[in-house]
Structure formats: structure tokens, C-alpha cells
Amino acid sequence: MKRYRIFVTSFLVLLLSSIPSAIAFDAEQYFKGKTIRFVTGSRPGGGTDTLLRYFAANWGKFFPGNPRFVVSNMPPHVSALNWVWRKEGDGLTAFMHSTGVLREQALAQAEFRTSQFKYAGDVGDRSYVLTGYDLPYKSIRDAMGSEKPKLRYLDMIPSAADMHPHALQLMLLADWLDLPAEFGVIAERGTSVFLLEMERGNMNVVMGGAGRWFGWPKLRPGWLAEGSLRPLLDMTFFGRKMLPNAEFKDVEQVPHVYKLLNKDQREIWTALIEAPQSMNKPIVLPPGTRNEILNVYRKALEDAINDEQFRSGIKRVTGIPPTWVRGEELAKEAAEAERLWSKYREQEKELRAEMYNKYIRQLPSQVSRPR
């Protein structure tokens, strides 16, 4: 009887151990006929939206089963990320951000942890540039210590805690570099919104990553070539140099922010500004996504980027150099960025309050734009 029990137990162990291989994940069958919702917090018409729609139209053929993609614009970014965070990890929801996900985690309404998202990869160069519109300054150095003309910037700044990181970024530069800056509050943001405000004369500086920098020649042809739009400051992360785009080649003449900050300022800048934004166009999935689904996304991205036709299409449609970072490396970057940012989190709260009081609280309540 004892031998019989041992035999039966051994048989069951062998049977159970064979089940995973018998029911191995069939990606072809799983994705066939499915529709994947591709979400972004960006508004239609900007660099991120353009790249996302290119992916939605062309990426499916690199997936097993050739699933269909549909695009959903859900601004603002933090709300879209919250929505994706709550979704099941079934592989049918993906998100493309306009920069590092940690940038939105700094906001009070964020529900997510950057390091717990699943990362398929990051697309594009990481150039990051402050540009001026219809200004006499050749670089940010010319504006340092000046009184006029003002650098006018608009953004979503409802409170110190919920101030958009770009606003905090420019306020810190204005404070540290003695820039003639003034700020105003608007209810929505994005490249299309900023372009409209610039053309109306309400705003004359804007910053952004590769999508915006390489997208300018397509969004507003001739602006850079004619000099009405000019790069004032290279803020490419961790001391890297910005790359030239189709209309502006003389990038060596654009000062890098590292050359203008002192040691203490640079340490704060690295932790609170660079760490949260040091990605370009990351593609992320909900935190509960199973590894076999995540691996399908990573393989599909690698196959697409290695395809000459797909790669050249990215450059043609967006102007962004079709470089990329693998998902495995990106996940490590996300965890390290979160660790560094967390170390200075309390100091960031103090800086937000200080900058808000200096540049926003003194505005009359009815003023929504710089006067």
C-alpha cells in the first residue's frame, strides 16, 4: 500500500509539472482579433500624439495575431496614467508618455508608483530644449540679469503641490539665473495649446523633449530656420548634448544648463528635474501585466525598430531619430529615478511652495495669463 501511494504521488507530480508546457501561452491565438487601446495624456496634434498614431497604424503587424490598435487621448497626463494604473494586465491597454512617468508621480493626484509599471521600451532621442519665440535673446545667457523683455510662460499651476513640473523647472531657472520671467495659469496644456498661446502673443518660451524639438520643423516649418523660434538652453539630461533637428544645426552654440548651475543647484536639478523626466516616449503597461504578455510587447518593439521601413517612417512622420531603449533597461532606470527623487521629495515640497509664492501667489486672482 505504501509503495502504491508513493507511485501515485510521483505520477501526480510528473503530471502537474507537465501542465505549464501543455498550456503554454499562445500569443498568436491570444492577440488574434483583439483590439488594444493605446492611451496618451497628450492632446491631439502634438509630437507624442503623432508618434503614437504612427505606432497605432503600423505596430500591429509586428505582434503575433496582428491585433488592431485604437488611440485614446486622455489629458492631463496624470489622469491618463491613473486610468492605466487601474486597468487589468491583460495586454489590451498600453500607454505612451511624453517623458519620464515619474514626472507625473510628483503631482498630488497621482495614484501610481513609477517603478511598478511594466515597461516595453522607450522610443526616440532624449534631447531636451528650452526654446524662445519672437525674443531678441540669442541664448539664455543674454537674458540673465536683464529686466526686459520678459520670458512669458503659461502652464497648469492650480497650487504649489499640483504645479506642472515644467513650471517648477522654469521657476527654478528664473530664480537661480536671475531671469526676467513671469508666469500665468491656464486650464490645459500641450504642444497644440502652447502654439496657439505663442501665436496670440501670450507666451514666448516653451520647453520639451525630442517630440517637441524634432517636431518643430513639421509643426511650424520655417520658424527655426528664419529665427523666430530659437533654442535658448540645452537641458538634455545628465550632461548629454542636444542633437540638431531639420532646421537648426548649430547646437554647439546653445549653452547647457550644467554650465550655468552651481554644485548645490545641480544636485537638486539632477534629483528633482532630470530623474523624473529622463525618458523620451516610454511605452508602459499596467502593473499587473503578466510576463509572457510583456515579453510579446518587448519583442514587437524590437522587431519594429529593427525594420527599416518602420524606422524610417518614425523619422519621416515625427522628425525624431528612431533610437530606442529596451524595456529591461528602462525598468531599471525607472526604479533608480524613483529612488533618487524620493531622497529629495521633502525638499521638493519646500521648493514648490517657495516658487509658487514668489511667482504665482502675488498675481491677482482674475489674472490667468502674464500681463
C-alpha positions as a LaTeX table, in Angstrom:
\begin{tabular}{lrrr}
\hline
Residue & $x$ (\AA) & $y$ (\AA) & $z$ (\AA) \\
\hline
Met1 & 0.00 & 0.00 & 0.00 \\
Lys2 & 2.85 & 2.37 & 0.87 \\
Arg3 & 4.56 & 1.71 & $-2.46$ \\
Tyr4 & 1.25 & 2.40 & $-4.24$ \\
Arg5 & 0.92 & 5.77 & $-2.54$ \\
Ile6 & 4.49 & 6.67 & $-3.48$ \\
Phe7 & 3.78 & 5.68 & $-7.10$ \\
Val8 & 0.57 & 7.73 & $-7.26$ \\
Thr9 & 2.25 & 10.75 & $-5.65$ \\
Ser10 & 5.15 & 10.59 & $-8.11$ \\
Phe11 & 2.74 & 10.29 & $-11.02$ \\
Leu12 & 0.76 & 13.34 & $-9.90$ \\
Val13 & 3.95 & 15.40 & $-9.50$ \\
Leu14 & 5.01 & 14.49 & $-13.03$ \\
Leu15 & 1.55 & 15.23 & $-14.37$ \\
Leu16 & 1.33 & 18.65 & $-12.70$ \\
Ser17 & 4.82 & 19.63 & $-13.81$ \\
Ser18 & 3.86 & 18.94 & $-17.42$ \\
Ile19 & 0.77 & 21.19 & $-17.32$ \\
Pro20 & 2.58 & 24.55 & $-17.90$ \\
Ser21 & 4.13 & 23.30 & $-21.13$ \\
Ala22 & 0.82 & 21.84 & $-22.22$ \\
Ile23 & $-0.98$ & 25.14 & $-21.71$ \\
Ala24 & 1.89 & 27.44 & $-22.69$ \\
Phe25 & 0.85 & 30.98 & $-23.59$ \\
Asp26 & $-0.24$ & 31.10 & $-27.24$ \\
Ala27 & 0.42 & 34.72 & $-28.20$ \\
Glu28 & $-0.91$ & 34.25 & $-31.74$ \\
Gln29 & $-4.22$ & 32.95 & $-30.50$ \\
Tyr30 & $-4.40$ & 35.44 & $-27.63$ \\
Phe31 & $-3.94$ & 38.62 & $-29.70$ \\
Lys32 & $-5.73$ & 37.48 & $-32.85$ \\
Gly33 & $-8.85$ & 39.55 & $-33.43$ \\
Lys34 & $-8.19$ & 41.69 & $-30.35$ \\
Thr35 & $-8.20$ & 45.49 & $-30.09$ \\
Ile36 & $-5.54$ & 47.20 & $-27.99$ \\
Arg37 & $-6.33$ & 50.62 & $-26.55$ \\
Phe38 & $-3.26$ & 52.85 & $-26.90$ \\
Val39 & $-3.60$ & 55.72 & $-24.41$ \\
Thr40 & $-1.76$ & 59.01 & $-24.05$ \\
Gly41 & $-2.22$ & 62.01 & $-21.81$ \\
Ser42 & $-1.19$ & 64.28 & $-24.68$ \\
Arg43 & $-3.68$ & 66.21 & $-26.76$ \\
Pro44 & $-4.13$ & 65.54 & $-30.49$ \\
Gly45 & $-1.68$ & 67.29 & $-32.78$ \\
Gly46 & 1.50 & 67.23 & $-30.69$ \\
Gly47 & 4.67 & 65.21 & $-31.05$ \\
Thr48 & 3.65 & 62.38 & $-28.71$ \\
Asp49 & 0.23 & 62.07 & $-30.31$ \\
Thr50 & 1.77 & 61.96 & $-33.79$ \\
Leu51 & 4.21 & 59.21 & $-32.83$ \\
Leu52 & 1.51 & 57.24 & $-31.02$ \\
Arg53 & $-0.80$ & 57.34 & $-34.03$ \\
Tyr54 & 2.03 & 56.17 & $-36.28$ \\
Phe55 & 2.56 & 53.22 & $-33.92$ \\
Ala56 & $-1.18$ & 52.52 & $-33.77$ \\
Ala57 & $-1.35$ & 52.32 & $-37.56$ \\
Asn58 & 1.79 & 50.25 & $-38.12$ \\
Trp59 & 2.82 & 48.34 & $-34.99$ \\
Gly60 & 0.16 & 45.63 & $-35.03$ \\
Lys61 & 1.83 & 43.59 & $-37.79$ \\
Phe62 & 4.83 & 43.00 & $-35.51$ \\
Phe63 & 2.59 & 41.35 & $-32.90$ \\
Pro64 & 1.51 & 37.72 & $-33.06$ \\
Gly65 & $-2.08$ & 37.71 & $-34.29$ \\
Asn66 & $-1.79$ & 41.22 & $-35.77$ \\
Pro67 & $-4.10$ & 43.00 & $-33.25$ \\
Arg68 & $-5.81$ & 46.29 & $-34.01$ \\
Phe69 & $-4.85$ & 49.47 & $-32.12$ \\
Val70 & $-7.16$ & 52.37 & $-31.27$ \\
Val71 & $-5.91$ & 55.68 & $-29.82$ \\
Ser72 & $-7.39$ & 57.41 & $-26.78$ \\
Asn73 & $-6.26$ & 60.91 & $-25.78$ \\
Met74 & $-6.96$ & 61.39 & $-22.06$ \\
Pro75 & $-5.35$ & 64.63 & $-20.88$ \\
Pro76 & $-3.96$ & 65.56 & $-18.48$ \\
His77 & $-1.11$ & 63.04 & $-18.27$ \\
Val78 & $-1.56$ & 62.22 & $-14.59$ \\
Ser79 & $-5.22$ & 61.29 & $-15.09$ \\
Ala80 & $-4.39$ & 59.05 & $-18.04$ \\
Leu81 & $-1.67$ & 57.30 & $-16.05$ \\
Asn82 & $-4.06$ & 56.80 & $-13.13$ \\
Trp83 & $-6.54$ & 55.22 & $-15.54$ \\
Val84 & $-3.94$ & 52.82 & $-16.95$ \\
Trp85 & $-2.68$ & 52.03 & $-13.44$ \\
Arg86 & $-6.15$ & 50.72 & $-12.52$ \\
Lys87 & $-6.54$ & 48.53 & $-15.62$ \\
Glu88 & $-6.07$ & 44.78 & $-15.71$ \\
Gly89 & $-2.78$ & 43.49 & $-17.03$ \\
Asp90 & $-4.39$ & 41.69 & $-19.95$ \\
Gly91 & $-2.21$ & 43.28 & $-22.63$ \\
Leu92 & $-5.12$ & 45.19 & $-24.15$ \\
Thr93 & $-4.19$ & 48.58 & $-22.66$ \\
Ala94 & $-0.89$ & 50.37 & $-23.33$ \\
Phe95 & 0.29 & 53.90 & $-22.65$ \\
Met96 & 2.79 & 56.19 & $-24.38$ \\
His97 & 4.08 & 59.09 & $-22.29$ \\
Ser98 & 5.76 & 62.29 & $-23.45$ \\
Thr99 & 8.62 & 61.97 & $-20.93$ \\
Gly100 & 9.52 & 60.06 & $-17.77$ \\
Val101 & 6.49 & 58.70 & $-15.92$ \\
Leu102 & 7.97 & 59.90 & $-12.62$ \\
Arg103 & 7.28 & 63.50 & $-13.67$ \\
Glu104 & 3.59 & 62.89 & $-13.05$ \\
Gln105 & 4.15 & 60.92 & $-9.84$ \\
Ala106 & 5.36 & 64.19 & $-8.31$ \\
Leu107 & 1.81 & 65.56 & $-8.57$ \\
Ala108 & $-0.56$ & 65.25 & $-5.61$ \\
Gln109 & $-3.29$ & 63.44 & $-7.56$ \\
Ala110 & $-1.01$ & 60.63 & $-8.78$ \\
Glu111 & $-2.16$ & 57.17 & $-7.63$ \\
Phe112 & 0.69 & 55.15 & $-9.14$ \\
Arg113 & 4.26 & 54.14 & $-8.48$ \\
Thr114 & 6.57 & 54.63 & $-11.46$ \\
Ser115 & 8.70 & 51.59 & $-10.69$ \\
Gln116 & 5.68 & 49.26 & $-10.65$ \\
Phe117 & 4.53 & 49.89 & $-14.22$ \\
Lys118 & 5.72 & 47.38 & $-16.81$ \\
Tyr119 & 7.99 & 48.87 & $-19.49$ \\
Ala120 & 8.01 & 47.74 & $-23.12$ \\
Gly121 & 10.70 & 50.27 & $-24.11$ \\
Asp122 & 11.47 & 53.91 & $-24.86$ \\
Val123 & 11.41 & 55.40 & $-28.36$ \\
Gly124 & 13.45 & 58.31 & $-29.69$ \\
Asp125 & 16.28 & 60.62 & $-28.74$ \\
Arg126 & 16.41 & 62.32 & $-25.33$ \\
Ser127 & 17.23 & 65.88 & $-26.36$ \\
Tyr128 & 15.51 & 68.40 & $-24.08$ \\
Val129 & 15.41 & 72.08 & $-25.04$ \\
Leu130 & 14.09 & 75.43 & $-23.83$ \\
Thr131 & 13.09 & 77.50 & $-26.86$ \\
Gly132 & 12.13 & 81.16 & $-27.16$ \\
Tyr133 & 9.66 & 82.64 & $-29.62$ \\
Asp134 & 10.00 & 86.14 & $-31.06$ \\
Leu135 & 12.65 & 87.12 & $-28.49$ \\
Pro136 & 15.89 & 89.10 & $-29.06$ \\
Tyr137 & 17.96 & 86.77 & $-26.88$ \\
Lys138 & 20.39 & 84.53 & $-28.76$ \\
Ser139 & 20.73 & 82.26 & $-25.72$ \\
Ile140 & 19.62 & 82.16 & $-22.11$ \\
Arg141 & 22.89 & 83.91 & $-21.15$ \\
Asp142 & 21.62 & 87.10 & $-22.80$ \\
Ala143 & 18.54 & 87.04 & $-20.58$ \\
Met144 & 20.43 & 86.58 & $-17.31$ \\
Gly145 & 20.31 & 89.82 & $-15.30$ \\
Ser146 & 18.06 & 91.55 & $-17.83$ \\
Glu147 & 14.80 & 93.26 & $-16.97$ \\
Lys148 & 13.12 & 93.14 & $-20.37$ \\
Pro149 & 11.77 & 91.56 & $-22.45$ \\
Lys150 & 10.13 & 89.14 & $-20.07$ \\
Leu151 & 10.17 & 85.39 & $-20.59$ \\
Arg152 & 6.44 & 84.65 & $-20.51$ \\
Tyr153 & 5.31 & 81.14 & $-19.66$ \\
Leu154 & 1.85 & 79.59 & $-19.19$ \\
Asp155 & 1.05 & 76.25 & $-17.60$ \\
Met156 & $-1.31$ & 74.35 & $-15.34$ \\
Ile157 & $-0.45$ & 75.76 & $-11.90$ \\
Pro158 & $-3.52$ & 75.29 & $-9.66$ \\
Ser159 & $-1.44$ & 75.03 & $-6.49$ \\
Ala160 & 2.11 & 74.51 & $-5.31$ \\
Ala161 & 1.55 & 70.76 & $-4.93$ \\
Asp162 & $-0.13$ & 70.36 & $-8.32$ \\
Met163 & 2.09 & 72.74 & $-10.28$ \\
His164 & 3.21 & 71.13 & $-13.52$ \\
Pro165 & 6.91 & 70.12 & $-13.32$ \\
His166 & 7.76 & 72.27 & $-16.35$ \\
Ala167 & 6.56 & 75.34 & $-14.47$ \\
Leu168 & 8.67 & 74.42 & $-11.44$ \\
Gln169 & 11.62 & 73.83 & $-13.74$ \\
Leu170 & 11.44 & 77.29 & $-15.30$ \\
Met171 & 10.77 & 78.97 & $-11.95$ \\
Leu172 & 13.93 & 77.44 & $-10.51$ \\
Leu173 & 15.93 & 78.63 & $-13.51$ \\
Ala174 & 14.43 & 82.11 & $-13.23$ \\
Asp175 & 15.30 & 82.24 & $-9.53$ \\
Trp176 & 18.80 & 80.80 & $-9.82$ \\
Leu177 & 19.87 & 82.56 & $-13.04$ \\
Asp178 & 18.16 & 85.93 & $-12.40$ \\
Leu179 & 15.92 & 85.69 & $-15.46$ \\
Pro180 & 13.19 & 88.25 & $-16.25$ \\
Ala181 & 10.36 & 85.72 & $-16.12$ \\
Glu182 & 6.64 & 85.93 & $-15.46$ \\
Phe183 & 4.12 & 83.12 & $-15.24$ \\
Gly184 & 0.43 & 82.67 & $-15.87$ \\
Val185 & $-2.13$ & 79.94 & $-15.28$ \\
Ile186 & $-4.06$ & 78.07 & $-17.96$ \\
Ala187 & $-6.54$ & 75.20 & $-17.68$ \\
Glu188 & $-4.97$ & 72.88 & $-20.26$ \\
Arg189 & $-1.58$ & 72.28 & $-21.80$ \\
Gly190 & 0.18 & 70.53 & $-24.66$ \\
Thr191 & 2.05 & 71.45 & $-27.84$ \\
Ser192 & $-1.10$ & 72.50 & $-29.71$ \\
Val193 & $-2.20$ & 74.71 & $-26.78$ \\
Phe194 & 1.26 & 76.27 & $-26.43$ \\
Leu195 & 1.47 & 77.02 & $-30.16$ \\
Leu196 & $-1.85$ & 78.84 & $-30.03$ \\
Glu197 & $-0.77$ & 80.90 & $-27.00$ \\
Met198 & 2.56 & 81.75 & $-28.65$ \\
Glu199 & 0.84 & 82.89 & $-31.83$ \\
Arg200 & $-1.55$ & 85.03 & $-29.75$ \\
Gly201 & 1.41 & 86.69 & $-28.03$ \\
Asn202 & 0.57 & 85.36 & $-24.56$ \\
Met203 & 3.62 & 83.11 & $-24.24$ \\
Asn204 & 7.16 & 83.26 & $-25.63$ \\
Val205 & 9.09 & 80.34 & $-24.08$ \\
Val206 & 8.36 & 76.63 & $-24.13$ \\
Met207 & 10.37 & 73.57 & $-23.19$ \\
Gly208 & 10.13 & 69.97 & $-24.24$ \\
Gly209 & 11.82 & 66.75 & $-25.19$ \\
Ala210 & 12.60 & 65.13 & $-28.50$ \\
Gly211 & 8.99 & 65.03 & $-29.70$ \\
Arg212 & 8.70 & 68.79 & $-29.49$ \\
Trp213 & 12.27 & 69.67 & $-30.55$ \\
Phe214 & 12.34 & 67.42 & $-33.62$ \\
Gly215 & 8.70 & 68.16 & $-34.34$ \\
Trp216 & 9.07 & 71.95 & $-34.70$ \\
Pro217 & 10.10 & 71.85 & $-38.40$ \\
Lys218 & 6.96 & 69.84 & $-39.16$ \\
Leu219 & 4.57 & 71.63 & $-36.84$ \\
Arg220 & 5.72 & 75.14 & $-37.84$ \\
Pro221 & 8.01 & 74.92 & $-40.89$ \\
Gly222 & 10.47 & 77.81 & $-41.15$ \\
Trp223 & 10.18 & 79.10 & $-37.59$ \\
Leu224 & 13.62 & 77.82 & $-36.59$ \\
Ala225 & 15.21 & 78.40 & $-39.98$ \\
Glu226 & 14.03 & 82.04 & $-40.01$ \\
Gly227 & 14.97 & 82.66 & $-36.38$ \\
Ser228 & 11.53 & 83.42 & $-34.95$ \\
Leu229 & 11.94 & 80.31 & $-32.80$ \\
Arg230 & 15.35 & 79.87 & $-31.18$ \\
Pro231 & 16.84 & 77.29 & $-28.77$ \\
Leu232 & 17.89 & 79.22 & $-25.66$ \\
Leu233 & 19.09 & 76.45 & $-23.35$ \\
Asp234 & 20.12 & 72.81 & $-23.76$ \\
Met235 & 18.64 & 70.83 & $-20.86$ \\
Thr236 & 19.35 & 67.35 & $-22.24$ \\
Phe237 & 19.59 & 65.03 & $-19.28$ \\
Phe238 & 22.72 & 64.20 & $-17.31$ \\
Gly239 & 25.03 & 66.46 & $-19.32$ \\
Arg240 & 24.30 & 64.95 & $-22.74$ \\
Lys241 & 24.17 & 67.31 & $-25.72$ \\
Met242 & 21.04 & 68.01 & $-27.72$ \\
Leu243 & 21.02 & 66.84 & $-31.33$ \\
Pro244 & 20.36 & 69.08 & $-34.35$ \\
Asn245 & 16.94 & 68.90 & $-35.99$ \\
Ala246 & 15.98 & 69.52 & $-39.62$ \\
Glu247 & 16.18 & 73.34 & $-39.34$ \\
Phe248 & 18.71 & 74.04 & $-36.58$ \\
Lys249 & 22.22 & 72.58 & $-36.78$ \\
Asp250 & 24.43 & 74.86 & $-34.65$ \\
Val251 & 23.72 & 73.08 & $-31.35$ \\
Glu252 & 27.24 & 73.74 & $-30.00$ \\
Gln253 & 26.28 & 77.39 & $-29.60$ \\
Val254 & 23.42 & 76.54 & $-27.23$ \\
Pro255 & 24.63 & 76.60 & $-23.59$ \\
His256 & 23.97 & 73.54 & $-21.45$ \\
Val257 & 22.23 & 74.05 & $-18.13$ \\
Tyr258 & 25.04 & 72.23 & $-16.30$ \\
Lys259 & 27.42 & 75.07 & $-17.21$ \\
Leu260 & 25.19 & 77.64 & $-15.52$ \\
Leu261 & 24.33 & 75.98 & $-12.21$ \\
Asn262 & 26.46 & 75.77 & $-9.10$ \\
Lys263 & 27.14 & 72.46 & $-7.35$ \\
Asp264 & 24.19 & 72.60 & $-4.95$ \\
Gln265 & 21.77 & 73.71 & $-7.66$ \\
Arg266 & 22.98 & 70.97 & $-9.98$ \\
Glu267 & 22.40 & 68.30 & $-7.32$ \\
Ile268 & 18.82 & 69.47 & $-6.83$ \\
Trp269 & 18.32 & 69.72 & $-10.60$ \\
Thr270 & 19.52 & 66.13 & $-11.15$ \\
Ala271 & 17.24 & 64.68 & $-8.47$ \\
Leu272 & 14.07 & 66.73 & $-8.95$ \\
Ile273 & 14.14 & 67.74 & $-12.62$ \\
Glu274 & 16.21 & 65.22 & $-14.57$ \\
Ala275 & 15.38 & 61.98 & $-12.74$ \\
Pro276 & 11.60 & 62.37 & $-13.21$ \\
Gln277 & 11.87 & 63.27 & $-16.92$ \\
Ser278 & 14.81 & 61.27 & $-18.23$ \\
Met279 & 12.81 & 59.22 & $-20.73$ \\
Asn280 & 11.55 & 60.21 & $-24.15$ \\
Lys281 & 8.46 & 58.26 & $-25.29$ \\
Pro282 & 8.17 & 55.29 & $-22.93$ \\
Ile283 & 5.58 & 52.61 & $-23.69$ \\
Val284 & 4.17 & 51.24 & $-20.44$ \\
Leu285 & 1.64 & 48.61 & $-19.40$ \\
Pro286 & $-0.42$ & 48.23 & $-16.19$ \\
Pro287 & 1.48 & 46.87 & $-13.18$ \\
Gly288 & $-0.35$ & 43.52 & $-13.18$ \\
Thr289 & 0.68 & 42.63 & $-16.73$ \\
Arg290 & 1.90 & 39.04 & $-16.97$ \\
Asn291 & 5.49 & 38.46 & $-18.09$ \\
Glu292 & 4.50 & 36.49 & $-21.20$ \\
Ile293 & 2.41 & 39.46 & $-22.40$ \\
Leu294 & 5.13 & 41.96 & $-21.53$ \\
Asn295 & 7.64 & 39.90 & $-23.49$ \\
Val296 & 5.36 & 40.00 & $-26.55$ \\
Tyr297 & 5.35 & 43.81 & $-26.39$ \\
Arg298 & 9.12 & 43.98 & $-25.96$ \\
Lys299 & 9.72 & 41.62 & $-28.88$ \\
Ala300 & 7.24 & 43.53 & $-31.07$ \\
Leu301 & 9.01 & 46.81 & $-30.31$ \\
Glu302 & 12.43 & 45.33 & $-31.04$ \\
Asp303 & 11.23 & 43.83 & $-34.33$ \\
Ala304 & 9.58 & 47.11 & $-35.36$ \\
Ile305 & 12.64 & 49.25 & $-34.58$ \\
Asn306 & 14.85 & 46.80 & $-36.47$ \\
Asp307 & 12.59 & 47.07 & $-39.51$ \\
Glu308 & 13.97 & 49.68 & $-41.91$ \\
Gln309 & 10.58 & 50.72 & $-43.27$ \\
Phe310 & 9.07 & 51.18 & $-39.80$ \\
Arg311 & 12.15 & 53.02 & $-38.53$ \\
Ser312 & 12.30 & 55.41 & $-41.48$ \\
Gly313 & 8.59 & 56.09 & $-41.02$ \\
Ile314 & 9.22 & 57.37 & $-37.49$ \\
Lys315 & 11.78 & 59.84 & $-38.82$ \\
Arg316 & 9.56 & 60.88 & $-41.72$ \\
Val317 & 6.42 & 61.47 & $-39.64$ \\
Thr318 & 7.88 & 62.94 & $-36.45$ \\
Gly319 & 11.44 & 64.03 & $-37.25$ \\
Ile320 & 12.60 & 62.07 & $-34.16$ \\
Pro321 & 15.73 & 59.92 & $-34.66$ \\
Pro322 & 14.47 & 56.32 & $-34.41$ \\
Thr323 & 16.64 & 55.27 & $-31.48$ \\
Trp324 & 15.31 & 53.25 & $-28.56$ \\
Val325 & 15.98 & 51.80 & $-25.11$ \\
Arg326 & 14.98 & 48.23 & $-24.24$ \\
Gly327 & 12.27 & 47.64 & $-21.69$ \\
Glu328 & 14.55 & 45.76 & $-19.30$ \\
Glu329 & 16.95 & 48.73 & $-19.12$ \\
Leu330 & 14.08 & 51.19 & $-18.87$ \\
Ala331 & 12.61 & 49.37 & $-15.87$ \\
Lys332 & 15.95 & 49.72 & $-14.07$ \\
Glu333 & 16.08 & 53.44 & $-14.95$ \\
Ala334 & 12.57 & 53.91 & $-13.58$ \\
Ala335 & 13.45 & 52.28 & $-10.26$ \\
Glu336 & 16.68 & 54.28 & $-9.87$ \\
Ala337 & 14.98 & 57.56 & $-10.80$ \\
Glu338 & 12.27 & 56.92 & $-8.23$ \\
Arg339 & 14.88 & 56.16 & $-5.57$ \\
Leu340 & 16.82 & 59.38 & $-6.30$ \\
Trp341 & 13.70 & 61.53 & $-6.45$ \\
Ser342 & 12.33 & 60.07 & $-3.19$ \\
Lys343 & 15.52 & 61.09 & $-1.41$ \\
Tyr344 & 14.79 & 64.77 & $-2.15$ \\
Arg345 & 10.98 & 64.60 & $-2.03$ \\
Glu346 & 10.57 & 66.72 & 1.10 \\
Gln347 & 12.91 & 69.37 & $-0.28$ \\
Glu348 & 10.85 & 69.46 & $-3.45$ \\
Lys349 & 7.72 & 70.29 & $-1.47$ \\
Glu350 & 9.55 & 73.23 & 0.10 \\
Leu351 & 10.84 & 74.45 & $-3.28$ \\
Arg352 & 7.38 & 74.16 & $-4.84$ \\
Ala353 & 5.88 & 76.30 & $-2.07$ \\
Glu354 & 8.70 & 78.85 & $-2.31$ \\
Met355 & 8.47 & 79.19 & $-6.11$ \\
Tyr356 & 4.67 & 79.29 & $-6.08$ \\
Asn357 & 4.67 & 82.07 & $-3.51$ \\
Lys358 & 7.24 & 84.05 & $-5.46$ \\
Tyr359 & 5.80 & 83.80 & $-8.97$ \\
Ile360 & 2.10 & 82.91 & $-8.68$ \\
Arg361 & 0.56 & 83.89 & $-5.35$ \\
Gln362 & 1.22 & 87.57 & $-5.94$ \\
Leu363 & $-0.90$ & 87.52 & $-9.13$ \\
Pro364 & $-4.44$ & 88.98 & $-8.92$ \\
Ser365 & $-6.98$ & 86.15 & $-8.76$ \\
Gln366 & $-8.53$ & 87.07 & $-12.09$ \\
Val367 & $-5.23$ & 87.00 & $-13.99$ \\
Ser368 & $-4.78$ & 83.80 & $-15.97$ \\
Arg369 & $-2.04$ & 84.98 & $-18.32$ \\
Pro370 & 1.01 & 87.19 & $-17.96$ \\
Arg371 & 0.15 & 90.84 & $-18.48$ \\
\hline
\end{tabular}
